[in-house]
Amino acid sequence: MRQGDSVPDRVDSTDGAGACEVPRRRGVYVDAAIWEWQGLKWSHLLADDIDDLHRFAARLGIHRTSYQGPPRTSVPHYDLTSYERQRAIALGAIACSREEIVAIVRRSRREPRS
């Protein structure tokens, strides 16, 4: 592997879904819109870098007041509707399965945030 290539994290799923690989790089990620609240389906927008997360949310038109992070929650993120999720993917967010988003969260807890 050449310098600069992404190095995947391997995560073994405990629910029988197999394993997934998440690239080790700076990125913005969005999981599947499966969380129901107030008649809508919601997803989570996360990033390897907190500044990238805020910049990306601003590009989507999401207000900074919608940010959820410490101390309210241990995982810095924004909640997105399924419509906002589609726009995020169109702008370059990496669509992730539930297993992949869990791997990203675990990785962020192991590595210091920039």
N, C-alpha and C positions, 0 to 999 in steps of 0.2 A: 504494500500500500504506500502511495506517495504522500509526502508531507502536504497537509491541507485537505486530503480526502476525509470524508466524514467517517467516523468510527461508530458503528452501531452499538446500542445497548441491547442486550437480549433479555427479554422478560418472559418467564414461563408462567402462563396463565394457570390459575388454580381451578378455573371453571370448565376445563376441558376444551377450551377454544384454541389450544395450541400455544405457539409463542409468536411474538412480534418483535420487530427490530425498529428502534427509533434512532434516526441519525443524530450524531453528536455534533451539533452546529448551532449557531445562533439562528433562531427561527421564531415564528409566531404560529401558534397551533390552535385549532378549534376542534372540539369533540362533537359527537353526534347530538342533534337536538332531540333529546329523549325526556328531558325533565319537564313535566307539565306543571304550569302555574298560571292562574288567572286566564284559563282558556287558550293559552299559547304553549308551544313547545320551545324549550330553552336549551342553550348549549353554553360552554365555557370557552373564553378566549384567554390563552396563556402565552407566555413568551419566555425564552431563555434569559432575556435581559429586560428589566423592569422599565427602562426608558423606551425600549422598542415596543413594549406592551402599550404604554401610554400614547406613543406616537401613532401606532396602528389604530388604536381605539379612536383617536382624534380624526384620523382619515375616514373612519366609518361614520363619524358624526356622533359618537358616543361621548357624553359629557364625563369629565373627570370625577364628578360626584357619584357616578355609578361604579367606580372602582371599588373592589373588595379585596382587602389585604389585611395584614397584621395591624392591630391586634384582633380585629373582628374574625378573620379567617387566616389559617396558616398558609393558604395557597393564593398568592396574588393573581387576581383574574378579573375579568368583566363577564357578566352574563349577557348573552346575545339571543335574540329571537331567531327562529329558523330563517326568516328573511335576512336578518343581519348576518347570519352565518353564511348564507349563499354569497352575499356581497363580500364578506371577509375572504372567502375562498377565491373569488374572482380577483381580489386585490393581492393574492399571494399567500394567504394563510394556509398552512398545511392541515388538511383534514385528517383527523385521527380517530381510531376506534377507541372504545373505552379502555382497553388494555394498553394501548399506546399512550393515552393521556395519563394513565396511572404511572407508566414508566417515566414520562416527562416529569411528573410531580416528584417521584422518588429520586430522579437524577438531580432535580433542583435542590432537594434537601441535602444531598451529598456534597454538592458543589456550591461554593459561595456565589451569591448573585452579584452581577455587575451593575 
